[in-house]
Structures are given as structure tokens and as C-alpha cells.
Amino acid sequence: LEENLEMIADSVGFVAASGRRVVYDAEHFFDGFLANEQHALATLRAAAAAGAESIALCDTNGGTMPAEVERLVRVAVEAVGPAVSVQVHCHNDCALAVANS
């Protein structure tokens, strides 16, 4: 898990250092949060600390219920602080993308 955090920091840091704006796309965030809450949040913090100005939380499997999306977006915003924009990227596998957006 530590190597994963290092790779995120290295990748985001490299792109940010080149003067580009960085959006960190947190694929499988909602499923990952259920599996390992601390690591999921650590990935967001690593990206933010390395220079990501925006984070996209992905409901990659499209099955997260709207109340859970709302709750976890609030948790993510609190984790990264006000300087980082937090977005959602919702898939529609279970016809929830519009509700979750």
C-alpha cells in the first residue's frame, strides 16, 4: 500500500512540477473506501499534497447509492481541505449516475 501512495505522489508531483494543472482521477474510490477507508483517504491526501488541484471521485462500478455518495464526498472534502476541488465521476451501471451527480 505504501508503494501505491508513493507512485501517486511521484506521478502527480511530476506533472505538477512541469507546470500543468493536475486532476487526480480516483478510480474505484467508493468501492475502495468500503474495502479500506484509511488507504482510500490516504490516496487522496497523497495526490493533494503532491500538487493535484482537483480530485475526481469515481463510482467506477456505478452501484453506490446517492446517500453514500453524498456522505463520502463530504469525507473526501474534509480529508483534502478547501484548496482542492472535489468532483464525482459516476457510471450508470445501476441507473444511479444522474442521482449521484
C-alpha positions in Angstrom: 0.0 0.0 0.0 2.9 2.3 0.7 4.2 1.8 -2.8 0.8 2.8 -4.2 0.9 6.1 -2.2 4.5 6.8 -3.4 3.5 6.2 -7.0 0.6 8.6 -6.7 2.8 11.3 -5.1 5.5 10.8 -7.7 3.2 10.9 -10.7 1.1 13.9 -9.5 4.3 15.7 -8.4 6.0 15.1 -11.8 3.1 16.5 -13.7 2.5 19.4 -11.3 6.2 20.3 -11.4 6.1 20.6 -15.2 3.6 23.5 -14.7 0.5 21.5 -15.7 -2.8 21.5 -13.8 -3.5 18.1 -12.3 -6.8 16.3 -11.8 -6.3 13.1 -9.8 -8.8 10.5 -11.0 -9.5 8.3 -8.0 -10.8 5.2 -9.9 -12.9 2.8 -7.8 -12.8 5.3 -4.9 -16.2 4.4 -3.5 -15.6 0.6 -3.6 -12.1 1.1 -2.3 -13.3 3.2 0.6 -15.6 0.3 1.6 -12.6 -2.1 1.4 -10.0 0.1 3.2 -11.2 3.6 4.3 -7.8 4.8 5.6 -6.0 3.8 2.4 -8.6 5.4 0.2 -8.3 8.7 2.0 -4.5 8.4 2.1 -4.5 8.2 -1.7 -6.5 11.5 -1.9 -4.2 13.2 0.6 -1.1 12.0 -1.3 -2.4 13.4 -4.6 -3.4 16.7 -2.9 0.0 17.1 -1.1 1.8 16.4 -4.4 0.0 19.2 -6.2 -3.3 17.9 -7.5 -5.7 20.9 -7.7 -8.7 18.7 -8.3 -9.7 15.2 -7.3 -12.4 13.2 -9.2 -14.0 10.5 -7.0 -15.1 7.7 -9.3 -18.1 5.4 -8.8 -16.5 3.1 -11.3 -18.9 0.3 -10.9 -21.9 2.6 -10.8 -23.6 1.0 -7.9 -23.1 3.4 -5.0 -26.4 4.7 -3.5 -26.9 8.5 -3.6 -26.8 9.0 0.2 -23.5 7.1 0.4 -22.0 9.2 -2.5 -23.0 12.4 -0.6 -21.5 11.1 2.7 -18.2 10.0 1.1 -17.8 13.2 -0.9 -18.1 15.1 2.4 -15.5 12.8 4.0 -13.2 13.4 1.0 -13.6 17.2 1.1 -12.7 17.2 4.7 -9.7 14.9 4.1 -8.1 17.1 1.4 -9.1 20.5 2.6 -10.6 23.6 0.9 -7.7 24.2 -1.5 -8.5 21.1 -3.6 -11.6 20.8 -5.7 -13.5 17.5 -5.3 -15.7 16.2 -8.1 -17.6 13.0 -8.8 -17.4 10.8 -11.9 -20.4 8.5 -11.9 -21.1 5.5 -14.1 -24.6 4.4 -14.8 -24.5 0.6 -14.4 -27.4 0.7 -11.8 -29.1 3.8 -13.3 -27.8 5.9 -10.4 -25.4 8.3 -12.3 -27.9 11.2 -12.6 -29.0 10.9 -8.9 -25.3 10.7 -7.8 -24.3 13.7 -9.8 
